[in-house]
Amino acid sequence: MYHDYSMNKILRDLRSPEKKYFILDTDTDNEVDDQFAIAYAMLSDKVDLLGLCAAPYVNDRAPDPSTGAENSYLEMVKVRDMIDPEKKVPCYRGSPRYLTSMDEPVMSEAAENIARIVRETDGIVYTAVIGCFTNLASALLIDPSIKDKMVVLMIGANAFDHNGGDCNEFNLYQDRMAAKVIFECGVPVVVLPAMGGTEKIYTTSADLQIYLKDQAGEIGNYLCRLVERDEGPLFNEDGSANCRYRIIWDIGSIAVLKMGDGAADLDIVPARTIDMDGFWKMREDLGRRMIMASNFRRNVIMSDFYTVLRNAYKD
């Protein structure tokens, strides 16, 4: 099934109750929101998860993209196996380095299988990139025809008016060339910006204790432990309260697939790309459009997330 680049058609599809075919490309070990996103995607009944791909990243746990991609893969498999011991959802190792050319892909299991899955699926495939972008950009360079069978949900960049159009959040700062490929190759893009967008989706330690702990199997308790690891327990050693929250950026992609503009405002806007300094700029091919998400409905999204996980583990 090929789409016609009509943003109105894509918007209608996002608003429809129909199940969506879906690939999740995730830097799973980078921070805790990716584990939340995998659990939400695997346990939701409105998305058909076709594969998990490990994205590279660099931070204090990964000194280079290759280490980050391997960390992502190992953590991804761990989370997948908690939820699905039968391993029905395939996991693919990702790119060992970032893209450095607009023409030459970085070969990896993830890139090759994104291209294969999109080719072989009879229907539009939504690919959510919630880490750096090289896996998906490489798939589009390996087989440019797949752009006509997919829609990209990109958690990255920032809202157009953020800090003068500066897009240099964590993902895009590291992987600008790959982002340019995605913005400029012709694939339809839905941008779920970080600042000015998915930053509004957060949970708290108290929410986790009330809605998730001991109520959603092994994965529910694991997610609670991850947040406590990074944010601390509910109470400090002296008994004082430790009131903390954690942004769960990445579940925005699954929420938009499930609920359309019930999860966020989805507006059709003139297409942009970025320059190599990481700032938005207008596309030269005037007339093209993209979808920009804003006003994420935190309470709706988090309520649905907790409901999905709790229902999945009811006795």
C-alpha positions in Angstrom: 0.0 0.0 0.0 1.4 3.4 -1.1 0.3 6.7 0.3 0.0 9.9 -1.6 1.9 12.3 0.7 -1.4 13.9 1.7 -0.9 15.2 5.2 -4.7 15.4 5.5 -4.9 11.7 4.7 -2.2 10.9 7.3 -4.0 13.1 9.9 -7.2 11.2 9.3 -5.4 7.9 9.7 -3.9 9.1 13.0 -7.3 10.1 14.2 -8.9 6.8 13.2 -9.5 3.9 15.7 -7.8 1.4 13.3 -4.7 -0.5 14.5 -1.4 1.0 13.2 1.6 -1.0 12.0 4.6 0.2 13.9 8.4 0.0 14.2 10.1 1.5 17.3 13.6 2.7 17.0 14.9 3.4 20.5 18.1 4.2 22.5 16.8 2.0 25.2 19.6 2.4 27.8 20.0 6.1 27.4 17.3 7.0 30.0 14.2 5.5 31.5 11.6 6.8 29.1 12.5 4.3 26.3 11.7 1.4 28.6 8.3 3.0 29.3 7.7 3.4 25.6 8.6 -0.3 24.8 6.2 -1.5 27.5 3.4 0.8 26.3 3.9 -0.2 22.6 4.0 -4.0 23.4 1.0 -4.0 25.7 -1.3 -1.6 23.8 -4.0 -3.1 21.6 -4.1 -0.2 19.1 -0.6 -0.7 17.6 0.9 -3.7 15.9 4.6 -3.7 16.9 6.6 -5.2 14.0 10.1 -4.7 15.4 12.4 -3.0 17.9 15.6 -1.4 16.7 18.5 -0.3 18.9 19.7 3.3 18.3 23.1 4.6 19.1 23.7 7.3 21.7 26.6 8.9 23.6 26.4 9.8 27.3 28.2 9.0 30.6 27.4 5.3 30.1 28.4 5.1 26.5 31.6 6.9 25.3 30.9 6.2 21.6 27.9 5.4 19.4 28.9 1.8 19.0 28.8 1.2 22.8 25.5 3.1 23.0 23.9 1.0 20.3 25.0 -2.3 22.0 23.8 -1.0 25.4 20.4 -0.1 23.7 20.2 -3.6 22.2 20.9 -5.5 25.4 18.4 -3.3 27.5 15.8 -3.6 24.7 16.0 -7.4 24.7 15.8 -7.4 28.5 12.6 -5.3 28.5 11.1 -7.3 25.6 11.7 -10.6 27.4 10.1 -9.3 30.6 6.9 -8.6 28.7 7.1 -11.4 26.1 9.1 -14.4 27.2 8.2 -16.1 23.9 10.2 -13.3 22.1 7.5 -12.7 19.4 8.7 -9.1 18.7 12.1 -9.2 16.9 15.0 -7.0 18.2 17.7 -5.7 15.8 21.1 -4.3 16.6 21.6 -0.8 15.4 24.2 1.5 13.8 27.7 1.5 15.3 28.3 5.1 14.2 26.3 8.2 13.2 25.6 9.0 9.5 28.2 11.3 7.9 26.9 11.4 4.4 23.6 12.3 2.8 24.1 9.5 0.3 25.9 6.6 2.0 24.0 4.5 4.6 25.5 3.0 7.8 24.7 -0.7 7.4 23.2 -2.5 10.4 20.6 -5.1 11.2 18.2 -2.3 12.2 18.5 -0.3 9.0 18.2 -3.4 6.7 15.2 -4.8 8.6 13.4 -1.4 8.7 13.7 -1.4 4.9 12.6 -5.0 4.7 9.6 -4.7 7.1 8.3 -1.6 5.3 8.6 -3.3 1.9 6.9 -6.5 3.0 4.0 -5.0 5.0 0.7 -4.6 3.2 -0.1 -1.2 4.8 1.5 2.0 5.9 4.1 1.5 8.5 4.6 4.2 11.2 8.3 4.3 12.3 8.8 6.0 15.6 12.3 7.3 16.1 12.8 8.1 19.8 16.6 8.1 19.8 19.2 9.2 17.2 18.1 8.9 13.6 20.9 7.0 11.8 19.1 3.6 11.6 16.0 5.1 9.9 18.0 7.5 7.7 20.2 4.6 6.5 17.1 2.5 5.8 15.8 5.3 3.5 19.2 5.4 1.8 19.3 1.6 1.3 15.9 1.6 -0.3 14.5 5.1 -1.1 11.2 3.5 -2.3 10.1 2.8 1.3 9.4 6.5 1.8 6.2 5.9 -0.1 5.0 3.2 2.4 5.9 4.8 5.7 5.3 7.7 8.0 8.0 8.9 10.4 7.1 9.9 14.0 10.2 11.8 15.1 10.7 12.6 18.8 13.5 15.1 18.3 14.2 18.7 17.5 12.3 21.4 19.4 9.2 23.4 18.7 9.7 25.9 15.9 9.7 28.9 18.2 11.9 27.4 20.9 14.9 29.5 21.5 14.9 31.1 18.1 14.4 27.8 16.2 17.3 26.0 17.9 16.7 22.2 17.5 19.7 21.0 19.4 18.1 18.7 21.9 19.9 15.4 22.8 19.0 13.4 19.7 19.4 16.0 17.0 22.5 17.5 18.4 24.3 14.1 18.0 22.9 13.1 14.7 22.1 16.1 12.5 23.1 14.6 9.1 20.6 11.7 9.6 17.9 14.2 10.6 18.5 16.1 7.4 18.1 12.9 5.4 14.7 12.3 7.0 13.5 15.8 6.5 14.7 16.1 2.9 14.2 12.7 1.4 10.4 13.0 0.9 9.1 10.7 3.6 6.1 12.1 5.5 7.2 13.4 8.9 5.3 14.0 12.1 7.5 15.9 14.5 6.9 15.4 18.2 9.3 18.1 19.5 11.2 17.7 22.8 11.2 21.3 24.2 7.8 22.8 23.6 6.3 19.4 23.2 6.9 16.0 24.8 8.6 17.7 27.8 5.1 18.0 29.2 4.7 14.2 29.6 6.0 13.3 33.1 5.4 11.0 36.0 6.2 11.2 39.6 7.6 8.7 42.1 4.3 8.8 44.0 2.3 8.1 40.8 4.5 5.0 40.2 3.8 3.7 43.7 0.1 4.3 43.4 -0.6 3.1 39.8 2.2 0.7 38.9 4.2 -0.9 41.7 3.1 -4.5 42.3 0.3 -4.1 39.8 1.9 -4.6 36.4 4.0 -7.7 36.7 7.8 -7.7 36.5 7.9 -4.8 34.0 5.9 -2.5 36.2 8.3 -3.0 39.2 11.3 -2.6 36.9 10.0 0.7 35.6 9.5 1.9 39.2 13.1 0.8 40.1 14.5 2.7 37.1 12.9 5.9 38.1 13.9 5.5 41.8 17.5 4.8 40.6 17.7 8.1 38.8 15.4 10.3 41.0 15.7 8.7 44.5 13.1 7.1 46.8 9.9 8.8 48.0 11.6 9.7 51.3 15.1 10.8 52.1 17.2 9.1 54.8 16.2 11.7 57.3 12.5 11.1 56.7 11.9 14.2 54.6 9.8 14.0 51.5 11.6 13.6 48.1 9.0 15.1 45.7 10.5 14.5 42.2 9.1 14.0 38.7 10.5 12.4 35.6 9.8 13.4 32.0 8.7 10.4 30.0 9.2 12.0 26.5 9.1 8.9 24.4 5.7 7.5 25.2 4.3 10.5 23.2 4.9 8.6 20.0 2.7 5.6 21.1 0.0 8.0 22.5 -0.3 9.9 19.2 -0.6 6.6 17.3 -3.3 5.4 19.7 -5.3 8.6 20.3 -4.3 11.0 17.5 -5.2 14.5 18.6 -6.7 13.2 21.7 -3.0 13.0 22.9 -1.8 16.3 21.4 -2.7 19.0 18.9 -1.6 17.9 15.4 -1.2 20.7 12.9 -0.3 20.6 9.3 2.5 23.2 8.7 4.9 24.1 5.9 7.8 21.5 5.8 11.1 22.4 7.4 14.5 20.9 7.5 17.6 21.9 9.6 20.9 23.4 8.8 24.1 21.9 10.0 24.1 24.1 13.1 20.9 22.5 14.1 18.4 25.3 13.4 15.1 25.0 11.6 14.9 26.4 8.1 12.2 26.3 5.5 12.3 23.7 2.7 13.2 24.9 -0.7 10.5 22.8 -2.3 7.6 25.0 -1.4 4.3 23.3 -1.1 5.4 20.3 1.0 3.9 19.9 4.4 4.7 18.1 7.7 2.7 17.6 10.9 3.8 19.3 14.1 2.5 18.1 17.5 2.0 20.4 20.4 0.0 20.8 23.6 0.6 17.2 24.7 -2.2 16.2 27.1 -0.1 14.8 30.0 -3.0 13.6 32.2 -4.7 11.7 29.3 -1.4 10.1 28.2 -0.2 9.0 31.6 -3.7 7.8 32.6 -3.8 5.6 29.4 -0.3 4.3 30.0 -1.0 3.2 33.5 -4.3 1.7 32.5 -2.7 -0.3 29.7 -0.1 -1.8 31.9 -2.4 -2.5 34.8 -5.0 -4.2 32.5 -2.3 -6.3 30.9 -1.5 -7.9 34.3 -5.0 -8.3 35.8 -5.5 -11.7 37.4 
